[in-house]
Amino acid sequence: MSIHKIGTIVKASTHDNPTVNRDLAEYINVKMSADPNPTVAAQGPLINSKWVLIKAAITADIDAVQAAKNSNTVKHTQNVDTVKAINNGGVVLMQAYPASDANYAIWKAKGYKVTMIEVPDQSVPEIVVHGAMSNGNFLGDCHVIFDRPVGGESFTLRMTKGDPSVDAGYVLILFDGNVSDFTSTSVTFPVPAAYWGCDLFFKVTAHNGAGPGPESTPFGGRKINGQS
């Protein structure tokens, strides 16, 4: 048996977008109604009747969707505003009653939920202790070490060759790039020639986002060799 092909009309599908079927029906209605074959032309009004209904249904659906969207937009806006008001009220409440076991009960009594979170320490660092100095690996270099205090993120270092109890005699140590702060608890730097052979004393200050902590007590009391 031989096989050959003939053309057929592709059926419209309910799976197609209704607007596609609406536009297709409108087009077919015009074309069918104008056909000279009365049987064909009679299909025009039939298709047109369905086109009118689907058009109305789509329009109603669009209106309903738009109304729903408008309603959701209003609802969303009001929800956002309500959340903002609640949260702003919470900020004011926490400012009036700072975090404490006693005040948590007050927050809850106002209707707020309470949860525990980790926050960075907002206090300045503790004082630096256990400072020591020694000669570096090269002539004229000084090596300073100390323990990192609680909260210490960066440090500044001052040096004197005079009486360690006279604060005015200390000078701020500047490192590469003319920078005074550093993050390590072990630092080596060249000592100016005017300080070679002198008993040197140092003070370290720890810093963090809350500011500087207390300056350390003087430590050192050793000489830096600047010549062979």
C-alpha positions in Angstrom: 0.0 0.0 0.0 1.4 3.4 -1.0 1.1 6.4 1.2 0.6 10.0 0.1 0.0 13.2 2.0 -2.9 15.5 1.9 -3.5 18.8 3.7 -5.8 19.2 6.7 -6.7 22.1 9.0 -4.8 22.3 12.2 -7.4 22.4 15.0 -7.4 25.2 17.5 -6.6 24.1 21.0 -8.0 25.0 24.4 -4.4 24.8 25.4 -3.6 27.9 23.4 -3.8 31.3 25.0 -7.4 32.5 25.0 -6.3 35.8 23.4 -4.8 33.8 20.5 -8.1 32.0 20.0 -10.0 35.3 20.3 -7.9 36.9 17.6 -8.1 33.8 15.4 -11.9 33.7 15.7 -12.2 37.4 14.9 -10.1 36.9 11.7 -11.9 33.8 10.7 -15.3 35.4 11.2 -14.6 38.2 8.8 -13.2 35.9 6.2 -15.8 33.2 6.5 -18.7 35.6 6.4 -17.4 37.1 3.1 -17.2 33.7 1.4 -19.5 33.3 -1.6 -20.4 29.8 -0.5 -23.5 30.2 1.8 -22.6 27.2 3.8 -19.2 28.6 4.5 -20.5 32.1 5.0 -23.0 30.8 7.6 -20.2 29.7 9.8 -19.1 33.3 10.1 -22.0 34.4 12.5 -21.5 31.2 14.5 -17.9 31.9 15.0 -18.7 35.5 15.7 -21.1 34.6 18.5 -18.3 32.7 20.2 -15.8 35.5 19.5 -18.1 38.0 21.3 -18.3 35.7 24.3 -14.6 35.0 24.6 -13.8 38.6 24.0 -16.2 39.6 26.9 -14.8 36.8 29.1 -11.2 37.9 28.4 -12.1 41.5 29.1 -13.8 40.6 32.3 -10.9 38.4 33.3 -8.4 41.2 32.6 -10.5 43.6 34.6 -10.7 41.1 37.4 -7.0 40.5 37.3 -6.3 44.2 37.2 -8.7 44.7 40.1 -6.9 42.0 42.0 -3.6 43.5 41.2 -4.8 46.9 42.3 -6.1 45.3 45.5 -2.8 43.5 46.0 -0.9 46.7 45.4 -2.9 48.6 48.0 -2.6 45.7 50.3 1.1 45.4 49.8 1.6 49.2 50.3 -0.4 49.1 53.5 1.5 46.0 54.7 4.8 47.7 54.1 3.7 50.8 55.9 2.4 48.7 58.8 5.7 46.8 59.1 7.6 50.0 59.0 5.5 51.4 61.8 5.9 48.3 63.9 9.6 48.2 63.4 10.0 51.9 64.1 8.1 51.4 67.3 10.4 48.6 68.2 13.4 50.9 67.8 11.9 53.5 70.0 11.0 50.9 72.6 14.5 49.5 72.7 15.9 53.0 73.1 13.6 53.7 76.0 14.2 50.3 77.5 17.7 49.1 76.6 18.4 45.4 76.3 18.4 43.6 79.7 16.6 40.7 81.2 14.1 43.0 83.0 13.4 45.0 79.8 12.8 41.9 77.6 9.6 41.3 79.6 8.6 44.9 78.8 9.2 44.3 75.1 7.1 41.1 75.2 4.3 42.9 77.1 4.1 45.4 74.2 3.5 42.6 71.7 7.0 42.3 70.3 8.8 38.9 69.9 12.3 38.7 71.4 15.2 36.8 69.9 18.8 36.7 70.9 21.4 37.7 68.3 25.2 38.1 68.2 26.4 41.7 68.1 30.0 43.1 68.0 31.4 44.4 71.2 30.8 48.1 71.3 33.4 48.8 74.1 36.9 50.1 73.5 39.8 47.6 73.8 41.3 46.7 77.0 44.8 47.8 77.9 47.8 46.3 76.2 50.0 44.2 78.6 53.2 42.2 78.4 55.1 44.5 76.1 58.7 43.8 75.3 61.4 45.1 72.9 64.6 43.7 71.4 67.1 44.5 68.6 65.9 43.5 65.2 67.8 41.3 62.7 69.5 44.4 61.2 71.4 47.2 62.9 69.2 50.1 63.9 66.0 47.9 63.8 63.8 47.5 66.9 61.4 44.6 67.4 58.4 45.2 69.7 55.9 42.5 70.8 52.9 42.5 73.2 49.8 40.5 73.9 46.7 41.3 72.0 44.1 42.7 74.4 40.4 41.9 74.3 38.8 44.1 71.6 42.1 45.1 70.1 41.9 45.4 66.3 44.7 47.8 65.5 47.5 49.5 67.4 49.6 52.7 67.6 53.0 52.8 69.2 54.8 55.7 70.9 58.5 55.8 71.8 60.7 57.9 74.1 64.5 58.0 74.9 63.9 60.1 77.9 62.2 59.6 81.3 59.4 57.1 80.6 57.1 58.9 83.1 57.2 62.1 81.0 54.5 61.7 78.5 55.5 64.8 76.4 58.8 63.0 75.5 57.1 60.3 73.5 56.9 60.4 69.7 54.4 58.5 67.5 56.0 55.7 65.4 55.2 56.0 61.7 55.5 53.0 59.4 55.8 52.5 55.6 53.5 54.9 53.8 53.6 57.3 56.8 50.9 55.2 58.5 50.8 55.1 62.3 48.4 52.1 62.9 49.2 48.4 62.5 47.3 45.2 63.2 50.0 42.8 64.3 51.2 42.3 67.9 54.7 41.9 66.6 56.3 44.7 64.7 59.8 45.7 63.5 60.9 49.1 62.4 64.0 51.2 62.0 64.9 53.5 64.9 66.2 57.0 64.0 70.0 57.4 64.6 69.3 59.9 67.3 67.8 57.1 69.4 70.6 54.6 68.9 72.4 53.6 72.1 69.6 55.1 74.3 67.4 53.4 76.7 64.1 53.3 74.8 60.6 53.0 76.3 57.3 52.3 74.5 53.6 52.7 75.0 51.0 50.9 72.9 47.4 51.8 72.4 44.8 49.3 71.1 42.0 50.6 68.8 38.7 49.3 67.4 35.5 50.7 66.0 34.5 52.1 69.3 37.7 54.1 69.6 41.1 53.8 71.4 41.6 51.9 74.6 43.8 53.0 77.5 47.5 53.4 76.6 49.8 50.8 78.1 52.3 51.4 80.8 55.8 52.1 79.6 57.9 49.0 78.7 61.3 48.4 77.2 64.3 50.1 78.8 66.8 48.6 76.3 69.2 50.0 73.8 69.1 49.6 70.1 72.5 49.0 68.4 72.8 51.3 65.4 76.4 50.6 64.4 78.9 47.8 64.4 
